[in-house]
Amino acid sequence: MARSLVLLSLLSLLVSVALAGLTTIEHSLKEDGSLAILVVGDWGRKGTYNQSLVAQQMGKVGKGLDIDFVISTGDNFYEDGLTGLDDEAFEQSFSEIYTADSLQKPWYTVLGNHDYRGDVIAQLSPVLQMVDCRFICMRSFIVNAEIVDFFFVDTTPFVVKYWTKPKDHHYDWRDVAPRETYIANLLQDLEYSLKASSARWKIVVGHHTMRSVSKHGDTEELLQYLLPVLKTNGVDFYINGHDHCLEHISSTDSPLQYFTSGGGSKAWRGVYTSNADKVQFFYDGQGFMSLKLTECHVDITFYDVEGQELYKWSMAKINRGAFPSSVSVEAERAETTT
């Protein structure tokens, strides 16, 4: 009964339209014009590797913030995605884990490379919403919340090694191959949508890292193909998972900020490599991220597996317009992480 009510609520809330090949989902702001969300990635391990503990803390933080929705940065089901629509891993890794009342909101979700090792068509199927109506997964799409546009981008097909050196893995390239055509069309749709956006904030979400100091490091294909589109069109933040850590890196040649939230379960890689851009924060452990937005201000916080605040970062856009001429930035790092 409760899920039926949530489904009806979502159906009344979400109105999807096609925009140059990308689906746009409309999501309302709070009455005060603000938006609060949680971001988690690399989580689907049936509660193991502290996934359940992270989920519990997400529920507590989500309640305190009165979140509007959750963003998943991919790798939703380990090790090899879903086997089909009837795979019990969907409920064992999602429905039975994220049970807090505050998390009974839409989960806007992208695919990760581990998801591509399973039945991608099943994970994308709206049939799964009959099992759990929160789970909204598409390859690439937009969530518009008036003051902000979130552009969700399917990054796995960009990475050449998944095509040419898959090792013992099988990747489900149905509706994607040939790679070059898929990427060209996706970039064209993304650029069109970015240019058409009148939102105060533009945030791109993908699974793979753009900049990272952890195990996977930078994704060269995204730096080559995706990053120029983001910089040209005034994107504020790129949010990703893939590396199982929490991090904030600032571009040294643009206003772009990179945020990794991939600590949903297995973490502690023990790897740190240098990066060409400025590393503001790095935590090699489990946790998640929150984001609070108003028309002129954003607050981002990273939390660990115990719900402790590790790092806070705030930014205010001083002037209106797609490319504000000045910003005000504040950062605060918890003493326990320095």
C-alpha positions in Angstrom: 0.0 0.0 0.0 2.8 2.4 0.9 4.6 1.7 -2.3 1.4 2.3 -4.3 1.0 5.7 -2.7 4.6 6.6 -3.5 4.1 5.4 -7.1 1.1 7.6 -7.4 3.0 10.5 -5.9 5.9 10.0 -8.4 3.5 9.8 -11.3 2.0 13.1 -10.4 5.5 14.6 -9.8 7.4 13.4 -12.8 6.5 14.7 -16.2 8.9 13.5 -18.9 9.4 15.1 -22.3 11.8 14.4 -25.1 14.4 17.0 -25.7 16.7 16.3 -28.7 17.0 12.7 -27.8 17.3 13.1 -24.0 14.4 12.6 -21.7 13.7 15.4 -19.2 12.1 14.7 -15.9 10.6 17.7 -14.1 11.1 17.8 -10.3 9.6 20.5 -8.1 11.5 22.5 -5.6 10.5 22.9 -1.9 8.2 25.8 -1.1 11.2 27.9 -0.1 12.8 27.4 -3.5 15.5 25.1 -2.2 16.5 21.5 -3.1 18.3 18.9 -1.0 19.7 15.6 -2.3 22.0 12.7 -1.4 24.6 11.2 -3.8 25.9 7.7 -3.4 27.7 5.3 -5.8 29.2 1.9 -6.2 26.9 0.3 -3.6 25.1 -2.8 -4.8 26.6 -5.6 -2.7 23.5 -7.0 -0.9 24.4 -5.1 2.3 28.0 -6.3 2.6 31.2 -4.2 2.8 29.3 -1.8 5.1 26.6 -1.0 2.4 23.9 -1.4 5.1 25.7 0.9 7.5 26.1 3.6 4.8 22.4 3.2 4.0 21.5 3.7 7.7 23.4 6.9 7.9 22.0 8.1 4.6 18.5 7.6 6.1 19.4 9.8 9.2 21.1 12.5 7.1 18.3 12.4 4.6 15.7 12.9 7.3 17.6 15.9 8.7 17.9 17.5 5.3 14.4 16.6 4.2 15.8 15.4 0.9 14.0 15.6 -2.4 15.7 12.7 -4.2 18.8 10.6 -4.3 21.4 10.4 -7.1 23.2 7.1 -7.8 26.5 7.4 -9.7 26.4 3.9 -10.9 27.7 0.4 -10.3 24.4 -0.4 -8.8 24.7 -4.2 -8.8 27.9 -6.1 -8.3 29.8 -7.9 -9.6 28.1 -8.3 -13.0 24.9 -6.2 -13.0 21.5 -7.9 -13.1 20.8 -11.2 -14.7 17.3 -10.2 -15.7 14.1 -8.6 -14.5 13.6 -11.4 -11.9 17.1 -11.1 -10.4 16.7 -11.1 -6.6 19.8 -8.9 -6.4 17.6 -5.9 -7.2 15.7 -6.2 -4.0 18.6 -7.6 -2.0 20.9 -4.7 -2.9 18.4 -1.9 -3.2 14.8 -2.3 -1.8 15.8 -4.3 1.3 18.8 -2.0 2.1 17.6 1.6 1.6 14.5 1.2 3.9 14.5 4.5 5.8 11.5 6.7 5.3 13.6 9.6 4.2 15.0 7.5 1.3 11.5 6.7 -0.1 12.1 9.3 -2.8 13.1 9.0 -6.4 16.5 7.5 -7.1 17.9 9.0 -10.3 20.4 6.5 -11.5 23.1 6.0 -14.2 24.8 2.8 -15.3 28.3 1.9 -14.2 30.7 -0.5 -15.9 29.7 -3.3 -13.6 26.1 -2.8 -14.6 27.1 -3.2 -18.2 28.4 -6.6 -17.4 24.9 -7.8 -16.8 21.5 -7.4 -18.6 21.5 -3.7 -19.2 18.1 -3.8 -20.9 16.6 -5.3 -17.7 18.1 -2.7 -15.5 16.8 0.1 -17.7 13.3 -1.5 -17.9 10.4 0.4 -16.3 9.2 -3.0 -15.2 11.6 -2.7 -12.2 9.5 0.2 -11.0 6.7 -2.2 -10.5 9.0 -3.9 -7.9 10.3 -0.6 -6.4 9.0 2.6 -7.9 11.9 4.7 -6.6 14.4 3.2 -9.1 14.6 5.4 -12.2 17.4 4.4 -14.4 18.2 5.5 -18.0 21.3 5.8 -20.1 21.4 9.5 -20.4 18.7 12.0 -19.3 18.0 15.3 -17.6 16.4 16.1 -14.3 15.1 19.7 -14.2 14.4 21.3 -10.9 13.8 24.9 -12.0 17.0 26.4 -10.6 19.2 23.4 -11.6 19.5 21.0 -14.5 21.1 17.7 -13.8 22.5 16.1 -16.9 23.0 12.3 -16.4 25.5 10.9 -18.9 26.2 7.3 -19.8 30.0 7.2 -19.5 30.8 3.5 -19.8 30.7 3.3 -23.7 33.4 6.0 -23.8 36.0 3.8 -22.2 37.9 1.9 -25.0 39.2 -0.9 -22.9 35.8 -2.3 -22.2 35.4 -2.8 -25.9 38.8 -3.9 -26.9 40.2 -5.6 -23.8 37.2 -6.9 -21.8 39.3 -9.7 -20.2 36.9 -12.4 -18.9 33.9 -10.0 -18.8 31.0 -9.6 -21.2 29.6 -6.2 -21.8 26.0 -5.7 -22.9 26.4 -3.3 -25.8 22.9 -3.7 -27.2 21.5 -0.4 -28.4 25.0 1.1 -28.0 27.2 -0.4 -30.7 28.8 1.0 -32.8 30.7 3.0 -30.2 31.7 5.9 -32.3 28.1 6.6 -33.5 26.7 6.3 -30.0 29.2 8.7 -28.5 28.8 11.3 -31.3 25.1 11.3 -30.9 25.2 11.5 -27.1 27.7 14.4 -27.2 25.5 16.2 -29.7 22.4 15.7 -27.6 24.2 16.8 -24.4 25.6 20.0 -26.0 22.2 20.9 -27.4 20.6 20.4 -24.1 23.3 22.4 -22.2 23.0 25.3 -24.6 19.2 25.2 -24.3 19.2 25.2 -20.5 18.3 28.4 -18.7 18.8 26.9 -15.2 21.0 28.8 -12.8 23.1 25.7 -12.0 24.2 23.1 -14.5 25.4 19.8 -13.0 26.6 16.7 -15.0 26.5 13.3 -13.4 28.3 10.3 -14.8 29.8 7.1 -13.4 33.4 7.4 -14.4 35.9 9.8 -13.0 36.9 12.9 -14.8 39.6 13.8 -12.3 40.6 11.4 -9.4 43.6 10.6 -7.3 42.4 7.1 -6.3 42.8 3.7 -8.0 41.2 4.5 -11.4 42.5 8.0 -11.7 41.5 10.2 -14.6 39.4 8.8 -17.4 41.3 9.9 -20.5 38.4 9.4 -22.9 36.2 11.7 -20.8 38.9 14.3 -20.7 39.2 14.1 -24.5 35.5 14.0 -25.5 33.3 15.1 -22.6 35.3 17.7 -20.7 35.4 20.2 -23.6 31.6 20.2 -23.8 31.3 20.8 -20.1 33.8 23.7 -20.1 32.3 25.3 -23.2 28.8 25.3 -21.8 29.4 26.6 -18.3 28.9 23.4 -16.3 29.3 24.0 -12.6 30.0 20.5 -11.2 30.8 17.1 -12.5 29.7 14.4 -10.1 30.8 10.7 -10.4 31.5 7.4 -8.7 33.7 4.6 -10.0 36.6 5.3 -7.6 35.5 3.9 -4.2 36.2 7.1 -2.2 35.1 10.6 -1.6 36.9 13.5 -3.2 36.7 17.1 -4.3 39.0 18.4 -7.0 39.0 21.9 -8.5 39.9 22.6 -12.1 42.8 25.0 -12.4 41.8 26.4 -15.7 38.0 26.8 -15.3 35.3 27.2 -12.6 34.5 23.5 -12.9 34.4 21.4 -9.7 34.8 17.6 -9.7 33.1 15.6 -6.9 33.5 11.8 -6.4 30.9 9.9 -4.3 31.7 6.3 -4.8 31.9 5.1 -1.2 28.6 3.2 -1.0 30.1 -0.1 0.0 33.6 -1.6 -0.7 36.3 1.0 -0.3 39.8 1.5 1.3 41.8 1.0 -1.9 45.0 2.5 -0.3 45.9 4.3 -3.5 46.8 8.0 -3.9 48.2 9.4 -7.1 49.0 13.0 -8.1 46.6 15.0 -10.3 47.0 18.0 -12.6 44.2 19.9 -11.0 43.8 21.0 -7.3 42.9 18.4 -4.8 40.6 20.0 -2.2 39.6 16.8 -0.3 40.2 13.1 -0.5 38.9 10.3 1.8 39.8 6.7 1.0 36.8 5.2 2.6 33.0 4.6 2.6 30.4 7.3 2.8 28.2 9.6 0.7 27.6 13.2 -0.2 24.8 15.7 0.3 24.0 18.7 -1.9 21.8 21.6 -0.9 20.9 24.2 -3.5 19.2 27.6 -3.7 19.1 29.9 -6.6 22.4 31.6 -5.6 24.0 29.2 -3.1 25.2 25.6 -2.8 26.4 23.5 0.2 28.1 20.2 -0.3 29.0 17.9 2.5 30.8 14.5 2.6 29.9 12.0 5.4 31.6 8.8 6.5 30.1 5.4 7.3 29.2 6.6 10.8 27.4 9.7 9.5 30.2 12.1 10.6 30.8 15.2 8.5 34.2 14.9 6.9 34.3 18.0 4.7 32.0 20.9 3.8 32.2 23.2 0.8 30.0 26.1 -0.1 29.7 28.3 -3.1 27.7 31.5 -3.8 27.0 32.8 -7.3 27.3 36.6 -6.8 26.0 37.7 -10.2 23.1 36.3 -12.2 23.6 34.8 -15.6 24.8 31.5 -17.1 28.4 32.5 -16.6 28.6 34.5 -13.3 31.6 36.9 -13.2 32.4 36.1 -9.6 31.8 33.5 -6.9 32.3 33.2 -3.2 33.7 29.9 -1.9 34.1 28.5 1.6 35.5 25.1 2.6 35.7 23.4 6.0 37.5 20.2 6.7 36.8 18.2 9.9 39.8 17.9 12.2 39.6 14.1 12.1 40.4 14.0 8.4 43.4 16.3 8.3 
